[in-house]
């Protein structure tokens, strides 16, 4: 019988958040330098770089995240490893939904929207197929992990 993942302690949250911040910066540099050949997978799942604007600071940020697609759209899971609070990039996208992603060497302009109901359920299931650990992340936290869709911005030609 599998055991239920335990919630993070305050120390684990502090250490984990610092670790994520450092590793995200390192992964971003390597990903860009190699166009995703290195840093483009995590635990066998593909990775993209999310470029977003800080909700409070207005500064530009980049976050490496799991790459899940649905048609032409990108699906992001705001799990933060099952920590009790949403990741900063989630708050940033809710404040400034226009963003871009880097997939390999391609940069794609997008607009973010949070999904709910049946759409959220279907996309969550797709994300779990790509990265099964999401189920453990959800079990570890009391919050419903947000699912965000990035729709491509089609520019008139």
ChimeraX attribute file (.defattr): number of C-alpha atoms within 10 A of each C-alpha:
attribute: neighborCount
match mode: 1-to-1
recipient: residues
	/A:1	3
	/A:2	4
	/A:3	5
	/A:4	9
	/A:5	13
	/A:6	12
	/A:7	16
	/A:8	16
	/A:9	11
	/A:10	11
	/A:11	9
	/A:12	12
	/A:13	18
	/A:14	11
	/A:15	12
	/A:16	16
	/A:17	15
	/A:18	12
	/A:19	11
	/A:20	15
	/A:21	12
	/A:22	11
	/A:23	13
	/A:24	18
	/A:25	15
	/A:26	13
	/A:27	19
	/A:28	21
	/A:29	15
	/A:30	16
	/A:31	24
	/A:32	18
	/A:33	13
	/A:34	13
	/A:35	17
	/A:36	23
	/A:37	13
	/A:38	15
	/A:39	22
	/A:40	25
	/A:41	17
	/A:42	13
	/A:43	9
	/A:44	9
	/A:45	15
	/A:46	17
	/A:47	23
	/A:48	25
	/A:49	25
	/A:50	24
	/A:51	22
	/A:52	23
	/A:53	20
	/A:54	18
	/A:55	17
	/A:56	9
	/A:57	8
	/A:58	12
	/A:59	9
	/A:60	12
	/A:61	15
	/A:62	18
	/A:63	21
	/A:64	24
	/A:65	22
	/A:66	23
	/A:67	23
	/A:68	24
	/A:69	16
	/A:70	13
	/A:71	8
	/A:72	9
	/A:73	16
	/A:74	19
	/A:75	27
	/A:76	24
	/A:77	23
	/A:78	21
	/A:79	22
	/A:80	22
	/A:81	23
	/A:82	26
	/A:83	23
	/A:84	21
	/A:85	15
	/A:86	18
	/A:87	16
	/A:88	14
	/A:89	21
	/A:90	24
	/A:91	16
	/A:92	21
	/A:93	22
	/A:94	14
	/A:95	16
	/A:96	17
	/A:97	18
	/A:98	20
	/A:99	21
	/A:100	21
	/A:101	23
	/A:102	20
	/A:103	19
	/A:104	18
	/A:105	13
	/A:106	9
	/A:107	14
	/A:108	16
	/A:109	16
	/A:110	21
	/A:111	16
	/A:112	23
	/A:113	16
	/A:114	17
	/A:115	15
	/A:116	13
	/A:117	7
	/A:118	9
	/A:119	11
	/A:120	17
	/A:121	13
	/A:122	11
	/A:123	22
	/A:124	22
	/A:125	14
	/A:126	16
	/A:127	23
	/A:128	15
	/A:129	14
	/A:130	17
	/A:131	18
	/A:132	13
	/A:133	14
	/A:134	22
	/A:135	16
	/A:136	15
	/A:137	19
	/A:138	19
	/A:139	15
	/A:140	18
	/A:141	19
	/A:142	12
	/A:143	14
	/A:144	13
	/A:145	21
	/A:146	17
	/A:147	21
	/A:148	22
	/A:149	21
	/A:150	25
	/A:151	21
	/A:152	18
	/A:153	14
	/A:154	9
	/A:155	6
	/A:156	4
	/A:157	3
